Amino acid sequence: MSNNTSNTALLVMDMQTAMLGMIPHAATLISNVAKAIENARSNNIPVIYVVVGFRKNAPEISTNNKGFMTNKQLFASVSTAEFTAIHPDLAPGENECVVIKRRVSAFSGSDLEVILRAFNIQHMVLTGIATSGVVLSTVREASDKDYRITVLADGCADREEDVHELLNEKVFPRQADVLTVAEWIA
């Protein structure tokens, strides 16, 4: 593995079955993230899952939140357990943490930072859906919090491929190392 694994965690963000259904080439993404998870586990790197979820009737969604408000009826009509279910091919191990967030960033409305401190994590390796959503927001906030960041470009996906490429090629390198899963494993 090319990166020092000390104080490192792999974050698997929004890899919910419901979210994967909206992504083209989901099978390739699932395969890549599964390889990253296997690599992390074999190198004793904590794997932390982050999912977006809301209580019954989604009271956390404000009418001021343009992004979530457009889907409030969907969130309100689906059970939290059903919506937050992680794809079975990427399922957490028995002792792996699952963090529920209430906004786009992995940090917003969650206890992620408490978990990271408990594990003494200083370097986050990110996978996630969507590149322009959870990945972008988490990169920005993690950078402001002085974490080292690696984005696994082929462990992320977005509905808009050109946006995914722009972020990985132009935006993320300013605050993170951008690697493929194969490069991270090597």
C-alpha positions, 0 to 999 in steps of 0.5 A, a space after each residue: 500500500 502506497 500510503 502509511 496506514 497509521 491513523 488512517 480510516 476508510 470512509 464508505 459514504 452513502 453506499 446505500 442500496 437506494 442511492 446505488 440505484 441512481 448511479 450508472 455503472 453501479 456494479 463497477 463502483 460496488 466492485 471497486 469499493 469492495 476491493 478498498 474495503 477488503 484492503 482496509 480490513 486486511 491492513 487493520 484500517 478501520 472501515 467507517 460507514 456513513 449513511 444519510 437518513 432521517 426520522 419518520 416524516 423527515 423532521 430534520 428537513 427544513 423548507 430552506 434546504 433546497 436539495 433535501 426539500 425536493 425529496 422530502 416526500 420520498 424520505 418521509 415515506 420510506 422507513 429509515 431502516 430501508 433507506 439507510 440499508 447499505 448494499 449487501 456486497 459492501 456490508 459492514 463487518 460485525 465491529 464496524 461503525 455505521 454513522 447516520 448523518 442528516 445532511 450532505 457532509 459526513 460530518 453534518 448532523 452525525 457523530 463522525 468526529 467523535 468516532 474519528 477521535 476515538 480511533 485517533 484518525 488523522 487521515 481519511 480515505 474517501 469513497 462515496 455517492 455522490 462525488 458532487 455531494 458527500 465526497 465534495 462536502 466531506 473533503 471541504 470540511 475535513 480539510 478545514 478540520 486539518 485531516 489528511 485526505 485521500 479520495 479514491 476516484 473510482 470508489 466515487 460516482 456521480 450521476 454526471 460523469 463530467 462533474 465527477 471528472 472535474 472534481 477529481 482532476 481539478 478541485 480535489 487535488 488542491 486539498 486531497 491526494 486523488 488515487 484509484 483503488 488499485 493505486 491505493 492498494 499497491 
